[in-house]
Amino acid sequence: MGKFSPVPGTADIFPEESMQYRKIEETGADIFGRYGYGELRTPTFEYTEVFQKGLGDDTEVVQKEMYTFEDRGGRSLTLRPEGTAGVMRALLATDVMNGVEQRVFYYGSMFRGERPAAGRRREFHQIGVENVGRIAPELDAECIAMLYHFLQEIGIKDVDIRINSRGVAEDRIESGKALKEYFAAHINDMCDDCKVRLEKNIWRILDCKQQACRDIIKDAPDYRLFFSEESRNYFKTVCETLDALKVPYIVDPMLVRGLDYYVHTVFELSHNCLGSAIAIAGGGRYELYLPGQSRPVRGVGFAAGIERLLMVREALGIKEESDRKDLVYLVSLGDEARKANIELAGILRRNGLKVALEVENRSMKAQMRSANNCGAAFVVIRGENELAEKCAVIKNMTDGTENKVPIEKIYDSLI
């Protein structure tokens, strides 16, 4: 680790890469806005109980991955490992508990103490949406369609959309018994984590990624047969709405998602760009309890890891062009030209152009080298002669052509 390296699992994001992040964020704001969503910004850390209560004490995130610390007052605080719980805490100040719908989107840093890997950092970035306050299968389908629309818009096509139903709490009593009976007969051949899950949370087993466990899981009984007719009809309407919206999907009974608050619809989107499926986004309908609340906050939403989205875009050859492609660089030959160019830079910037200039006394060769290193599209050159003639020389850095232009026509010559 070098002296100036960031902490492992974090990264410095320089201008060329930050452009790619900005593309994701700006496209999300555009697409989500078309569906009636507005941006909500919440704090980077919350009281620890917001996540313990909201996500569930038995989840991997709460048990193993949260960055928790005490403030000077001895209060336990946690850097947000995901966005939903903090958004729900904020929305409790509105009328969502009285059935008033709130549509919000967010993006920002999240923190999880897991082993860094490709597309996974300890500080990572998510973009997500939450539709809170109302319950309807059509809203679930619209949420999936909006995510699909967003991914199409950033160039990620041919995604695999898997959906499933978690039912509601009452549905899980008999279905959970059926699963427990099946897995109990095979538990000696399963991983240590699944042995714990058998006793603490049988549904966690369905989410296990160990191949030996997956081989057993694939033959598990169809727990959805134990769901109520109401729950089955709810999911049927979700599927019918997706069909009407022309959104492709696969029903996957093994999809349960990793958090305890999900009910009814869950979904996950992946892409096969690197030879195997890469999960890039997921979500579902939830009932989330927060500290001091006897009733759950109900909503539907999703989150996508921005680093994962960028990894897929890179594999597909998608990259934003440099935002310096239209940069204008002012070259000054002499003190008077430099003073005049400082004034000109202000005028051009106020008129919407991107402008850089040399403020030290350097040779023309050195200034042209700086312009080239900046990726400038045009160079405006002024010296004593140009000042006397009230003009400037504009050099096109792409084809090398030069033109002498009257000072009052410089702006028109650069747009």
C-alpha positions as CSV (number, residue, x, y, z in Angstrom):
1,M,0.0,0.0,0.0
2,G,1.5,3.3,-1.1
3,K,1.8,6.3,1.1
4,F,-1.0,8.1,-0.8
5,S,-3.2,5.2,-1.5
6,P,-6.8,5.2,-0.3
7,V,-8.0,2.8,2.4
8,P,-8.5,-0.7,0.9
9,G,-12.0,-1.1,-0.4
10,T,-12.3,2.6,-1.2
11,A,-11.2,4.5,-4.3
12,D,-10.3,8.0,-5.5
13,I,-12.6,8.9,-8.5
14,F,-10.8,11.2,-10.8
15,P,-12.6,13.4,-13.5
16,E,-12.6,11.0,-16.4
17,E,-14.2,8.3,-14.2
18,S,-16.5,10.7,-12.3
19,M,-18.1,11.5,-15.7
20,Q,-19.3,7.9,-15.9
21,Y,-20.8,8.2,-12.4
22,R,-22.5,11.5,-13.4
23,K,-24.0,9.9,-16.5
24,I,-25.7,7.2,-14.3
25,E,-26.9,9.8,-11.8
26,E,-28.2,12.3,-14.3
27,T,-30.0,9.6,-16.4
28,G,-31.6,8.2,-13.2
29,A,-32.9,11.7,-12.3
30,D,-34.3,12.1,-15.8
31,I,-36.0,8.7,-16.0
32,F,-37.3,8.5,-12.5
33,G,-38.6,12.1,-12.8
34,R,-40.7,10.9,-15.8
35,Y,-42.5,8.5,-13.4
36,G,-43.1,11.2,-10.8
37,Y,-40.2,10.6,-8.5
38,G,-38.3,13.5,-6.7
39,E,-34.8,13.3,-5.2
40,L,-34.4,12.8,-1.4
41,R,-31.0,13.2,0.3
42,T,-30.5,11.6,3.7
43,P,-27.5,11.6,6.1
44,T,-24.6,9.3,5.5
45,F,-25.0,7.8,9.0
46,E,-28.0,6.9,11.2
47,Y,-28.7,5.6,14.6
48,T,-27.6,2.0,14.5
49,E,-31.1,0.8,15.5
50,V,-32.5,2.2,12.3
51,F,-30.7,-0.6,10.4
52,Q,-31.0,-3.2,13.1
53,K,-34.8,-2.8,13.3
54,G,-35.3,-2.0,9.6
55,L,-33.1,-4.8,8.0
56,G,-33.4,-7.4,10.7
57,D,-30.9,-8.5,13.3
58,D,-30.4,-11.9,11.6
59,T,-29.3,-10.5,8.2
60,E,-25.8,-10.8,7.0
61,V,-25.6,-7.0,6.6
62,V,-26.4,-6.3,10.3
63,Q,-24.5,-9.3,11.7
64,K,-21.2,-9.0,9.7
65,E,-20.9,-5.9,7.5
66,M,-21.9,-2.7,9.2
67,Y,-19.5,0.1,10.2
68,T,-20.7,1.0,13.6
69,F,-19.2,3.5,16.1
70,E,-20.1,5.6,19.1
71,D,-20.3,9.4,19.1
72,R,-19.1,11.5,22.0
73,G,-22.4,11.1,23.7
74,G,-22.1,7.3,23.7
75,R,-24.8,6.9,21.0
76,S,-24.4,4.0,18.6
77,L,-24.2,5.2,15.0
78,T,-23.7,3.3,11.7
79,L,-22.6,4.3,8.3
80,R,-25.5,3.5,6.0
81,P,-25.0,0.0,4.4
82,E,-28.0,0.6,2.2
83,G,-30.5,3.3,1.3
84,T,-34.0,2.1,2.1
85,A,-34.0,2.3,6.0
86,G,-32.8,5.9,6.1
87,V,-35.2,6.9,3.4
88,M,-38.1,5.3,5.4
89,R,-36.9,7.0,8.6
90,A,-37.1,10.4,6.7
91,L,-40.5,9.7,5.2
92,L,-42.1,9.0,8.6
93,A,-42.2,12.8,8.9
94,T,-44.7,12.8,6.0
95,D,-48.2,11.3,5.7
96,V,-47.0,7.9,4.3
97,M,-48.4,6.1,7.4
98,N,-51.8,7.4,6.4
99,G,-51.7,6.0,2.9
100,V,-50.3,9.2,1.2
101,E,-48.0,8.1,-1.6
102,Q,-44.4,9.3,-1.7
103,R,-42.2,8.7,-4.7
104,V,-38.5,9.5,-4.1
105,F,-35.1,8.5,-5.6
106,Y,-31.6,8.8,-4.1
107,Y,-28.0,8.2,-4.8
108,G,-24.9,8.3,-2.8
109,S,-22.2,6.4,-0.8
110,M,-23.0,3.2,1.1
111,F,-20.6,1.3,3.4
112,R,-20.2,-2.4,4.0
113,G,-17.3,-4.2,5.7
114,E,-17.0,-7.1,3.2
115,R,-14.0,-8.4,1.2
116,P,-13.3,-6.1,-1.8
117,A,-13.8,-7.6,-5.2
118,A,-14.5,-6.6,-8.8
119,G,-17.6,-4.3,-8.7
120,R,-17.7,-4.5,-4.9
121,R,-16.1,-2.0,-2.5
122,R,-16.3,-1.2,1.2
123,E,-17.4,2.3,0.2
124,F,-19.6,1.9,-2.8
125,H,-22.4,4.0,-4.5
126,Q,-26.0,3.1,-5.1
127,I,-28.9,4.7,-7.0
128,G,-32.3,3.7,-6.0
129,V,-36.0,4.5,-5.7
130,E,-38.8,4.0,-3.1
131,N,-42.5,4.2,-3.7
132,V,-44.0,4.4,-0.2
133,G,-47.5,4.7,1.3
134,R,-49.6,2.6,-1.1
135,I,-49.9,-1.1,-1.8
136,A,-50.8,-2.4,-5.3
137,P,-49.4,-5.1,-7.6
138,E,-49.5,-2.6,-10.5
139,L,-47.0,-0.4,-8.6
140,D,-44.6,-3.3,-8.2
141,A,-44.8,-3.9,-11.9
142,E,-44.3,-0.2,-12.7
143,C,-41.2,-0.2,-10.4
144,I,-39.7,-3.1,-12.3
145,A,-40.6,-1.5,-15.7
146,M,-39.0,1.8,-14.6
147,L,-35.7,0.0,-13.6
148,Y,-35.8,-1.8,-17.0
149,H,-36.3,1.6,-18.7
150,F,-33.4,3.2,-16.8
151,L,-31.0,0.4,-17.7
152,Q,-32.0,0.6,-21.4
153,E,-31.3,4.3,-21.3
154,I,-27.8,3.9,-20.0
155,G,-27.1,1.3,-22.7
156,I,-27.4,-1.9,-20.6
157,K,-29.8,-4.0,-22.7
158,D,-30.5,-7.7,-22.8
159,V,-30.8,-7.9,-19.0
160,D,-32.2,-11.0,-17.3
161,I,-35.1,-10.1,-15.0
162,R,-36.0,-12.6,-12.4
163,I,-39.0,-12.1,-10.2
164,N,-40.7,-14.1,-7.4
165,S,-43.3,-13.8,-4.6
166,R,-42.4,-13.9,-0.9
167,G,-46.0,-13.9,0.1
168,V,-46.8,-12.3,3.4
169,A,-46.0,-13.3,7.0
170,E,-49.0,-15.6,7.3
171,D,-48.1,-17.4,4.2
172,R,-44.7,-18.4,5.6
173,I,-46.0,-20.5,8.5
174,E,-46.9,-23.6,6.6
175,S,-44.5,-23.0,3.7
176,G,-41.7,-22.5,6.2
177,K,-42.6,-25.8,7.9
178,A,-42.4,-27.6,4.5
179,L,-39.0,-26.1,3.7
180,K,-37.7,-26.9,7.2
181,E,-38.8,-30.5,7.0
182,Y,-37.0,-30.9,3.6
183,F,-33.8,-29.2,4.5
184,A,-33.6,-31.0,7.9
185,A,-33.2,-34.2,6.0
186,H,-30.2,-32.9,4.0
187,I,-28.6,-30.5,6.5
188,N,-25.6,-32.7,7.2
189,D,-24.5,-32.2,3.6
190,M,-24.9,-28.4,3.7
191,C,-22.6,-25.6,4.7
192,D,-22.2,-24.3,8.3
193,D,-24.1,-21.1,7.6
194,C,-27.1,-23.1,6.4
195,K,-27.0,-25.2,9.5
196,V,-27.5,-22.1,11.5
197,R,-30.1,-20.8,9.1
198,L,-32.1,-24.0,9.5
199,E,-32.8,-23.0,13.1
200,K,-32.8,-19.2,12.9
201,N,-34.3,-18.3,9.4
202,I,-35.1,-21.1,7.0
203,W,-35.6,-18.6,4.1
204,R,-32.0,-17.6,4.3
205,I,-31.1,-21.1,3.0
206,L,-32.7,-20.3,-0.4
207,D,-30.2,-17.5,-0.8
208,C,-27.1,-19.6,-0.1
209,K,-24.5,-19.4,-2.9
210,Q,-22.5,-22.5,-2.0
211,Q,-22.7,-25.0,-4.8
212,A,-23.2,-28.0,-2.6
213,C,-26.2,-26.2,-1.0
214,R,-27.5,-25.0,-4.4
215,D,-27.7,-28.7,-5.5
216,I,-30.0,-29.5,-2.6
217,I,-32.0,-26.2,-2.8
218,K,-33.0,-26.9,-6.4
219,D,-35.1,-29.9,-5.4
220,A,-36.8,-28.1,-2.5
221,P,-40.7,-28.2,-2.4
222,D,-42.6,-25.4,-4.1
223,Y,-43.4,-23.3,-1.0
224,R,-45.7,-21.0,-3.0
225,L,-48.3,-23.8,-3.0
226,F,-48.9,-22.9,0.6
227,F,-49.6,-19.2,-0.1
228,S,-53.1,-17.8,0.2
229,E,-55.2,-17.2,-2.9
230,E,-54.9,-13.5,-2.2
231,S,-51.1,-13.6,-2.4
232,R,-51.1,-15.8,-5.5
233,N,-53.5,-13.4,-7.2
234,Y,-51.3,-10.4,-6.2
235,F,-48.3,-12.0,-7.9
236,K,-50.5,-13.0,-10.9
237,T,-51.4,-9.3,-11.4
238,V,-47.8,-8.3,-11.2
239,C,-47.0,-10.7,-14.0
240,E,-49.9,-9.6,-16.1
241,T,-49.0,-6.0,-15.7
242,L,-45.4,-6.7,-16.8
243,D,-46.7,-8.5,-19.8
244,A,-48.9,-5.5,-20.7
245,L,-45.8,-3.2,-20.3
246,K,-43.7,-5.5,-22.6
247,V,-41.1,-6.1,-19.9
248,P,-39.5,-9.6,-20.2
249,Y,-39.1,-11.6,-17.0
250,I,-38.5,-15.1,-15.6
251,V,-40.3,-16.4,-12.5
252,D,-37.6,-17.8,-10.2
253,P,-38.9,-19.5,-7.0
254,M,-35.4,-19.6,-5.5
255,L,-35.2,-15.8,-5.6
256,V,-35.8,-14.5,-2.0
257,R,-33.4,-11.5,-1.8
258,G,-31.2,-11.1,1.3
259,L,-33.2,-8.9,3.6
260,D,-36.1,-9.9,6.0
261,Y,-38.4,-7.0,5.2
262,Y,-39.6,-8.2,1.8
263,V,-43.2,-9.3,1.1
264,H,-45.0,-10.2,-2.1
265,T,-42.9,-9.2,-5.1
266,V,-39.1,-9.5,-5.2
267,F,-36.9,-9.0,-8.3
268,E,-33.3,-9.1,-9.4
269,L,-31.7,-8.0,-12.7
270,S,-28.4,-9.4,-14.0
271,H,-26.3,-9.2,-17.1
272,N,-24.1,-11.9,-18.8
273,C,-21.5,-9.5,-20.2
274,L,-18.5,-11.1,-18.5
275,G,-19.4,-14.7,-19.3
276,S,-21.5,-15.3,-16.1
277,A,-24.5,-13.5,-14.6
278,I,-23.6,-10.3,-12.7
279,A,-26.3,-9.0,-10.4
280,I,-26.7,-5.3,-11.1
281,A,-29.9,-4.3,-9.4
282,G,-32.7,-5.7,-7.3
283,G,-35.5,-4.9,-4.9
284,G,-39.1,-5.6,-4.1
285,R,-42.1,-4.8,-2.0
286,Y,-41.4,-4.5,1.8
287,E,-42.8,-3.9,5.2
288,L,-40.1,-2.2,7.2
289,Y,-40.3,-1.6,11.0
290,L,-38.4,1.3,12.4
291,P,-37.6,2.1,16.1
292,G,-40.7,3.3,18.0
293,Q,-43.1,2.2,15.2
294,S,-45.7,-0.4,16.0
295,R,-46.8,-0.4,12.3
296,P,-44.5,-1.1,9.4
297,V,-43.7,1.4,6.6
298,R,-45.0,-0.2,3.4
299,G,-43.5,0.4,0.0
300,V,-41.7,-1.0,-3.1
301,G,-38.4,0.0,-4.5
302,F,-35.0,-1.0,-5.8
303,A,-31.3,-0.2,-5.6
304,A,-28.5,-0.6,-8.2
305,G,-24.8,-0.5,-7.5
306,I,-23.3,2.2,-9.6
307,E,-19.9,0.4,-9.7
308,R,-21.6,-2.7,-11.0
309,L,-23.5,-0.7,-13.7
310,L,-20.2,0.9,-14.8
311,M,-18.5,-2.5,-14.9
312,V,-21.2,-3.7,-17.2
313,R,-21.1,-0.6,-19.4
314,E,-17.3,-0.9,-19.7
315,A,-17.6,-4.6,-20.8
316,L,-20.2,-3.5,-23.4
317,G,-17.8,-0.8,-24.7
318,I,-20.0,2.1,-23.5
319,K,-18.2,5.2,-22.2
320,E,-19.0,8.8,-22.0
321,E,-16.9,11.2,-24.1
322,S,-14.7,13.6,-22.1
323,D,-16.5,16.7,-21.0
324,R,-13.3,18.6,-22.1
325,K,-13.9,17.9,-25.7
326,D,-15.3,21.5,-26.1
327,L,-12.7,23.1,-23.8
328,V,-11.2,26.4,-25.0
329,Y,-7.6,27.2,-23.9
330,L,-6.4,30.8,-24.0
331,V,-2.7,31.3,-24.8
332,S,-1.2,34.6,-23.7
333,L,2.0,36.1,-25.2
334,G,3.1,38.8,-22.7
335,D,1.6,40.5,-19.6
336,E,-0.9,42.6,-21.4
337,A,-2.3,39.7,-23.4
338,R,-2.6,37.7,-20.2
339,K,-4.6,40.5,-18.5
340,A,-6.8,40.7,-21.6
341,N,-7.3,36.9,-21.7
342,I,-8.3,36.8,-18.0
343,E,-11.1,39.3,-18.9
344,L,-12.0,37.3,-22.0
345,A,-12.1,34.0,-20.0
346,G,-14.7,35.5,-17.7
347,I,-16.9,36.7,-20.6
348,L,-16.7,33.3,-22.4
349,R,-17.5,31.4,-19.2
350,R,-20.5,33.5,-18.4
351,N,-21.8,32.7,-21.9
352,G,-21.5,29.0,-21.2
353,L,-18.1,28.0,-22.6
354,K,-15.5,25.9,-20.8
355,V,-12.3,27.9,-20.6
356,A,-8.8,27.3,-19.3
357,L,-5.9,29.7,-19.5
358,E,-2.2,30.1,-18.5
359,V,-1.7,32.6,-15.7
360,E,2.1,32.3,-15.5
361,N,4.7,33.8,-17.8
362,R,5.5,30.7,-20.0
363,S,6.6,30.2,-23.5
364,M,4.1,29.6,-26.3
365,K,5.4,26.1,-26.7
366,A,4.8,25.3,-23.1
367,Q,1.3,26.8,-23.2
368,M,0.4,24.8,-26.3
369,R,1.7,21.6,-24.6
370,S,-0.6,22.4,-21.6
371,A,-3.6,23.0,-24.0
372,N,-2.9,19.6,-25.6
373,N,-2.6,17.9,-22.3
374,C,-6.0,19.3,-21.3
375,G,-7.6,17.9,-24.4
376,A,-8.6,21.4,-25.5
377,A,-10.7,21.5,-28.7
378,F,-9.6,25.1,-29.5
379,V,-6.7,27.4,-28.6
380,V,-7.2,31.2,-28.7
381,I,-3.8,32.9,-29.1
382,R,-3.2,36.6,-28.3
383,G,-0.1,38.7,-28.2
384,E,0.9,42.3,-28.8
385,N,0.0,42.2,-32.5
386,E,-3.4,40.6,-31.8
387,L,-4.2,43.2,-29.1
388,A,-3.2,46.0,-31.4
389,E,-5.4,44.6,-34.2
390,K,-8.3,43.8,-31.7
391,C,-8.3,40.1,-32.9
392,A,-7.1,36.7,-31.9
393,V,-5.8,33.6,-33.7
394,I,-8.1,30.5,-33.2
395,K,-6.5,27.1,-33.7
396,N,-8.6,24.0,-34.2
397,M,-6.7,21.3,-32.2
398,T,-8.4,18.5,-34.2
399,D,-7.4,19.5,-37.7
400,G,-4.6,22.1,-36.9
401,T,-6.3,24.9,-39.0
402,E,-5.8,28.5,-37.8
403,N,-8.0,31.6,-38.4
404,K,-7.6,35.2,-37.4
405,V,-10.9,36.4,-35.9
406,P,-12.0,39.9,-34.8
407,I,-12.3,40.0,-31.0
408,E,-16.1,40.7,-31.1
409,K,-16.6,37.4,-33.1
410,I,-14.6,35.1,-31.0
411,Y,-17.6,33.6,-29.2
412,D,-19.5,32.9,-32.4
413,S,-16.3,31.2,-33.8
414,L,-16.1,28.9,-30.9
415,I,-19.7,27.6,-30.7
